[in-house]
Amino acid sequence: MSFTYHRDELPSGLRVVTIETPHLHTALLAVYVRTGSRHETAASNGVSHFLEHLFFRGSEGFPDTVRMNAAVEEVGGNLNGVTTRDHGYYYTPLHPAHLDVGMEIVGDMLTRPRLTDMEVERQIILEEMLDEVDERGRDIDIDNLSKRVLFPEHPLAFKIAGTRESVSRLTLEQVREHLASHYVTGNLVVTAAGRVKRDEVLALVEKHFARLPRGPASTETPPPLTPAGPSFHFISHDESQTEFRLSFRTVPEHHEDWPALQLIRRFLDDGLSSRLPFEIVEKRGLAYSVHASLEAFHDTGIFEIEAASAPDRASKVVSETLRVLGELCGQEVGEEELMRAKRRHRMLLEFSQDAPGELAGWFGGTELFRRPESFSQRADLVDATSAAKVQEVARRYFARDNLTVVAVGQRKGIKALERVAQEAEGLPSSQD
């Protein structure tokens, strides 16, 4: 193993993850926090993302944001922040000799933010949100739409940035309440990866995060079951292509079915030789690209297949996709294809050992919700998965009544697309 992983917990309850990779010439600092749109209400929707923006407006120790960013950039860094549905993170690459600079600035940002220029930042966020809506203000973002169908009446359906209405009404008091509730010792993980040393990292965290208030980890309400399908949902939008997503509810990463789901994802979309790109793009020319992915939360998961095509071809793309999924459900994959996917999975895990960002996300990001397994443990679980297990898992999750299809585009060809989605030909029933 080319790295050494350390997990420490300070007396305050703040967790510190250090991944020492002495063969690298870079370092990365990342702070993960267990808060996102899932931890909001309809009235406060967007507050996690809003707060993320405000952190970059300066802190008590670094009130001049130009100087704050310049100080990080001078040591090879670049301050960034991301908000998702169930967590957020702040990160910067750094020269290993100057980890202290990043730790001081990020620590001050998150523990002593000035929370200024709220109205300016509100306008920036409202402008940013225009990417997700049409000229009438309707949501046309395929991810937002599919989450709304998958998780009705649940916070996982909330938009990450919030709605125009909720963001326009957010107050400074709401932002401060969110900061006080979620930016606490039990809800953060400070992570350093690359050419770093555990003792130095711990000393810097103790110094620069000393002002972080004590508090517990956030909790979440489990999502309800998705209404039985197959279901089809369409938003008309005058574009040259129809965009669509097929979604199947699955399980979180620590579930015993996850290794098989990882292999299935590779069978379907892992280069031009995999099943969906070959059958839909290379062989039939029905679309420019098609993508399969797994999204995991700590208490549920989603298998998603997404593509865009000319409106009159959309039904053909979905029909072909369902046929390919049906083949995985109906017969075991061959030994050669199975072994190729396992080898590629293990190789890509090995590649991750050279990427501080991958290491930080694997160990630090996962630590927010559970203790992470090692790369070798994950690879061994995948290697132990049989063709019979893959077929069993495919039949379990690619069931007709577990299918949700969301489409955005012209009305042309939409009846044919709806018919294909509702029939879901080739997929088994969960009762089979």
N, C-alpha and C positions, 0 to 999 in steps of 0.2 A: 504494500500500500504506500502511495507516494505522499500521503498527508496524515496528520495526527489530529484527531477530533477531541476537543475538550468541552465539557458542559459544567458550568459552575453556577451556583446560586448565592448571591450576596445576602447578608443578614437582612436586608430590606425586602428580600423576595424577588429582586430583579435578577433575571437569568442572563447569563453571559455565555455565548458560544464562540469558541475559538477554533479555527481550522488552520493548523500550521502546515504550510506547503513551502518548505525552504528552497525548493528547486525553482520556484517562480520568481519573477522580477517585479511583481506588482502586488498590491494589497487592495482589499475592498472592505469598506465599512458599511454595514446595513443595520438599520433598526426596524424591527417588525412590531406592529401593534395590532392587537385583536379588536379592531373596530372598522366598520364599513357600513354600507347602506343597510345591511342586515340588522344592525344595532340601532336603527332609527325608527321613528314613527312617521305616519303620513305628514304630520305637521313639521317634523324636523328633517324630512328627507333631503339629503344633500349636505347635511352639516359636516359629515366626516370629510367629504371632498372639499368643502369650503374651508375647513380648518387646515387641511393640507396646504391649500393655496396661501393661507394667512401666515403659516410658519415661515414662508420664504419672503415675508415682508419685513423680516428683521427681528432681532431679539434684544434683550437688555444689554448684553455684552457686545452685540454687533448690530447697532441700530442702522448703520449705513449698509444697505443691501449690496451696493456696488462693491464696497470694500470686503464685505462678507464673502461674496462669490469670488472676488479676485484672490482672496487669501487661499481659498480651496483650489482654485485653478492654478495658482503658482506652484502647488505641490502635486500637480498632475491630476487634480480632481475635477468634478463636475457635479454639483448638487442636484439631486433628483428626488421626486416623490411620486408615489402611485397609490391610488385608493381603489380597492376592489369591493366586491359585495360582502366579504367576510373578514377582510383585514386590509391594512395599509403598510407601506414600508418607505423608508427614506434611506438613500444610499449615495455613495460616491466612491469611485476608484481613487487610489492615492499611491504616491510613491511610498514604499515601506518605511523609509527613514522619517516620514512626516505623518505618521498615523495620529500623532498628538494633535495636529492642526485640525484634521477632520473630526476627531473625537470632541475637541473643545467646541467647535462651531455647531455640529449637529446636536451635541448635548445641550448647548445653550438655546438653540432653536426650539427644541422640544420641551424644555423645562422652564424657559423664561421668554416665551414669545410676546411680542408687543401687541399683536392683534390690531394693527393699524390699517388704514386705507381700505376699510371693509367695503365701502361703496364702489371704489374703483375695482376691487377684486370681484364684486358681485357682477359688474358689467362684463368683465372678462369671462366669467363662468357662463353668463347668459349667452354671450357670443359663442363660446365653445359648444354650448348645447344645441346650436343651430344645425350642427352636423347630423343630429339625430332626428330632425323633424322636416316635414315638407313646408311648402309655402303657406299652408293653412294651419301649421302648428301641430299636425298629427305626427305621432311617433312612427318612424319608418325604419328604425334600427332593428335589425333581425334578432340581435341578442336580447334587447329589451323586450321585444314582442314575445319571443319564445319563453323567456323566464316568467312573463306574466301569465302565460297559459299553463306552464308546468307547476307554478307555485301560486295558485290563486289565493288571495286574501292572506298572503304571508309576506314578511319583510324581504325574503329572497327575490320577490317580484319587483321590489323598488328599484328605480333607476339609480345608478351609482352617483350621478351628478345631481339627482333630484329633478323635480319638475320646474317649469318656469314659475309656477305659482308658489311652490314651497321655497325656492331659492329667493324669490323676490321678497318673501315675508320673514326670512331668517333674521334673527336679532343677535346682537353681540352677546346678550345674556344666554341665549341658546348655545352659542359657540363656546362660551366659557363653561357652561354646565357640561357640555360634551367633553371638553378638555379635562375638566376635573374628574369626570366619571371614568374615562377610559385611558388617559395617559398617566397611569399609575404603575407601580413596580411589578405587580403581579400580572400585568397585561402587556408588558413589553419584553422583547428579547433583543439584546444588543449583540451583534455578530461581527466578527472580524475574520477575514479569510485571506490567504496569500502568504507572503513572506513576513509573518508576524509571530510574536512570541506570547504565549499565554500569560506570563507574569506581567508583561508590559500592558497587555490589553486589560487585564483585571485592574491594574493600578489606574489606568486612564478612565475606565468606566466608573470606578469608585469616586474619582475626583470630579469628573464632568457630568455625572448623572446623580450627584449627591442630593440635588434639590428635587428630584422626582418624588412626588408624594407616594406614600405607601397605599396600597389598595389591591383588591382581588382581581382575578381574571374575569373577563366578560363571559356571560352565558348567553345561550341562544335558545329560542323556541324551535323544536324540531318541525320540519316542514310536513304538511299533510301529504297523503297520497295524491298523485296527479289524477284527475278524472279519467276514467277508462276511455280508451280510444278504440279504433283509430280516430283521430280528430284532425280537422283541417281548418286553418285560420288564414284569411287573406286580407291584405291592405292594398288598395289600388294606388298606384303611383306611376306617373307617366315617365318611365325610363325605357331605354332601349333593351334592357335585359330584365328578366324576372329572377329575383334572388329568392332562394328557399333553403330551409333548414329542416332536417329530420332529427328529432330528439327522442331518446329512450332513457327513462329514469334507470339508474343503476345503483351503485353502492360506493362508499368511501374507500380511500386507499388501503386502509388496514383490513378490509374485508377479504375473506379467503378467495373470493371470485376475482379480485383485482388483477392478479398476475395473468389470468386467462383473458381478461378484458384488454390488458396491455398488448398481448399477442394478437388479439383480434384487430385492434387498431392498426397494428403493423401489417397484417395481412391485407387490410383494406386500403391503407394510405401510408406508404413509407417509401416513396420513390416511384418512378414511372413503371417499374416492374410489378408493383403491387396491384391488387385486383381492381379497385375503382378507377384509378387513373388509366390503367390499361384498357379496361372494357369501355369506359365512357369517353375518354379523351383520345387515346392513341388508336384504338380499334374502330370506334364509331364516329368520332369527331362531333359529339353532341354538345360539348362544353369545352371551354378553355382550360378549366381546372376544377377539381373536386377535392374536398378536404374532409377527413375524419379526425375527430379529436375526443379526448376524455377531459371532462371538467369535474373536479372533486371538491366537495366541502367536507367538513369533518363528520357530517351525519347523513350525507347522501351524495350521489354522483349523477352525471349525465353523459351519455354517449351521443355525440352530435356529428351529423354529416351535412355539409354545406356546399352549395354550388350556385352558379348563376348561368343563365343561358338565354338564347332568343326565346321570346314568349311561346312560340309554337313548338319549341323543343323541350320545354320544362317537364311536361308529362312523361316524355320519353326518358329524360335523365332520371326522374324519380322512379319510373318503372324499372329501368335497368339497375338502379341502386337496390331496389327491393329484391330483384332477382338475385343479385350478388349476395345480399344478406341471407336470402332463402337458401342458397347453396351452402353457406356456412352452417346453417341450422340443420340442413338435410343430410350432410355427409361429413365425415372427418377429413381434416386437411391432411395432405400427404406428408410423409416424413421429411422429404427434402425442404418443402416450404416451411414446415414447423421448425426445423433445425436452423434454417437461414434466418428466420425471425429471432430465434433465441440468440444466435451468434451476434446479430446486429444489435440487439438490446444490450448485451453485455459489453460490446465494443463502445457503444455510445455512453454507457455509464463510465467506462474507463476514460473516454474523452473528457467527461465532466470534471475529472480530477485536475485538469489543466485550466479550469475556468473558475476563478474565485466567486463570480456571481452565481454559478450553478451550485457550488459548494455551500455558499451562504444560504441560498434558498432551500436546499435540501435539508440542511441541519438546523439553520436558524428559523426559517419560515415554518417548517414542520413543527418545531418546538412550541410554537404558539398553541397548538392543539393536542399534541401527543409527542411521545419520545420517538425520534426518527430511527428507523432501522439503518444499517450500513448498506453501502452499495452492493457488497458481496451477498448480504442476506437477501436483498431484493432480487439480484440476479439469480441466486439459487432457487428462489421461489418460482421464478419464471421458467428456469431450466427444468424444474420438477413437474411442470404442467404438461399433461398428456393431451394427445389429440382428442381423446374421448371427453376430457374435461372442457376443452375449448368448445366442442360441439354442444355439450350440456349447457355451458354458460351462454353461448350464442342463442340457444333456444329459449333460455330463461328470460333474456332481456330484449331480444329482437322479436318479441311477441306482438301480434296485431294490436291487442288492447293496450300495449305500452307505447304505441307510436303516436307522436304529435308532429304535424307538418305545419310550418308557418311559411307563408310566401308574401313577397312584396313585389309589385310590378304591374304591368298592363293587364287589362281584363282579357285580352286576346289569349286564348288557350287555357283560360283558368278553369273552365268546366271540365276539360279533359284532365287537368292536373288534380282537381278535387276528386274526380272519379277514381283515379289511380290511387290516391292517398286513402280514400275511404275503403276501397276494396283490399288494399295491402296484399295483393296476390303474392303468394310464395312464402309469406311469413306464417309461422305457427300461431296457434292460440295458446294463451297461458294455461288453458285447461287441458291441452294435448299431453 
